[in-house]
Each structure stands twice: as C-alpha cells, then as structure tokens.
Amino acid sequence: MDLVSAIRNRFLVLCDQRGLTINKLANISAVPPSSLKNIFYKKSNNPKIITIKKLCDGLEITLAEFFDAPEFNELEQEIK
C-alpha cells in the first residue's frame, strides 16, 4: 500500500465508523466536495496536508490520531 492509498483508506474507515458520506465529511470539514472526491476516487495523487488537517478537524481528531493507524505503521520507507 502506498501513502495516498493509506490516506484514502484511513478516511474511508473513519467515515464508515461514523456513518458519514463523502459529502457529509466535506460539509463538516469545510472542504470542497470535489477535493474530497478527488482523493477518494484516486484522481489526487498528492493530497495536501492542510486538506488532511481540515478533514481531521471535521472528524474531531488530531493529525496524530489520524496517522496512528496500521495503514501508516506498515508503510515501507520511500528512501532506502
């Protein structure tokens, strides 16, 4: 799994846990739905950290809580 896939997967899991749709997450996060859909539908290969932060704010979690997940702990190092 690559980093963007891990980010996408983490948001999908969090939305599922909270019963949120993509549009609802966009609304509560003040992120344009198109930006969020680009992440979910693999049109964005480099989501900005400010977008991730806004989404975390909407989910009422910290960036640390967001990134403290198996998806990120299992990523291979980019530079070897």
C-alpha positions, -999 to 999 in steps of 0.1 A, spaced: 0 0 0 13 35 -8 9 66 12 -20 80 -8 -39 47 -6 -33 46 31 -47 82 35 -77 72 14 -83 40 33 -80 57 67 -106 83 58 -129 55 44 -126 36 77 -133 67 98 -163 77 77 -177 42 79 -172 41 117 -191 74 120 -217 67 93 -206 96 72 -208 100 35 -181 118 14 -204 148 11 -212 150 48 -175 148 56 -168 176 31 -195 198 46 -184 194 83 -148 199 73 -153 230 50 -135 212 22 -150 213 -13 -167 180 -21 -147 179 -54 -114 179 -34 -125 151 -12 -139 131 -42 -105 135 -60 -89 118 -30 -115 90 -27 -117 83 -65 -79 83 -70 -77 115 -90 -54 132 -65 -20 116 -61 -8 141 -35 -34 153 -10 -23 185 7 -16 183 45 -39 213 50 -68 193 34 -60 164 56 -59 187 87 -93 202 78 -108 167 74 -94 157 107 -109 188 123 -143 178 108 -139 143 123 -128 159 156 -95 141 157 -59 152 157 -34 146 129 -16 123 154 -47 103 159 -53 101 121 -18 89 114 -16 65 143 -31 36 124 -19 3 109 -21 17 74 7 41 81 27 20 105 31 -7 78 43 17 50 77 10 36 104 37 37 104 58 5 142 63 6 164 33 12 
